[in-house]
Amino acid sequence: MKKRSPIFYYIGVVAGISLLVSKLVSRVFGLKETLLTNVGMFIAYELVILLLVSLGVYVYHRRKSTVPASIPGKTKKEKKHRAVDERVEAAIWELRNTLRKNAVVLRSTAATERPEGQVSCLGRVTWQLPGEECPVDEEGNPLQAFATIFVPNMPEVPAALSQVALITIFAPVEAWSEDSDEKPTLGCVFRVYSSLDGLVPCDYVSEELKTCVLTPEAVTNDMPKWPDCGGGEATWDRILALEKKHKIDYQEDICNILYMNLNKEKFPARFEAAPAVHAIYETHKIGGYPTYAQDAPEMPEGYEFVMQINYDDEAELYIDDCGSYYFYYNAEKNDWRVYADSY
């Protein structure tokens, strides 16, 4: 079908409206007989009506075509709201990039036999120097084999562990119940090896824990759980201001998701996430942020948070009520601090 020309369309509109207006005005003001007897007046009258109608149609058309272009389907209120949303989203992305840290999540899998080779595990110590024996507590009782951590197998580690090759940990039963003021390591004994050369296999097995292999998985999006866990006061002031002003929630809107108990069988399905997701990894991990259940402890200067071990159903590691051990290391002094808390 041939498209109608807009020029002829507007001529027809103007002509039709002019005819209606002309008849209406002449009838209302009684000008019909006067106009019929005076040709000059009739022509002038019709021209004035035509001019006024043309001007009115032009103004109407002009306004109709320009207003949507300046506000494309949005009211001023809607445009302002959209601008605010964009600023909030930009602030969220900036906070994510400021806060996120690299970490190594340790997936826990039950093992029925002694792990072979250089494998990290819970509930077992599998390497030592020749002549070393199981350490004992103050009363001469053997400590439990708690963990073997091969650092070179980790995709990324904290700076304090950069010169460490292997960590073995022996712990008393229910170490979490110890007083950290009296026993800064909660009774644990750490053996730190800067090299794997000269180490020999051993097999100290915990009587309390089941052996679990710890498989490292690198993450680049570990986020603090709340201010005590890290990030700095200034950053958290910004977060709290955003939450208050725009009714957002840190964990849901900035972290997106909360990962817990990654040692479960469904770990791979839960672990896979879009690259944009920033998470709180409340599980076994090297580096990243501690995920305190309570307040953060006061640590002496020089002690860096390097590792977290969570309660673990697979290993039957129960730290009070869903608790965690947090490990701090001073590389210069080769000294450790341990903190435990729970819900």
Order of alpha helices (4+ residues) and beta strands (2+ residues): alpha-alpha-alpha-alpha-beta-beta-beta-beta-beta-beta-beta-beta-alpha-beta-alpha-beta-beta-beta-beta-beta
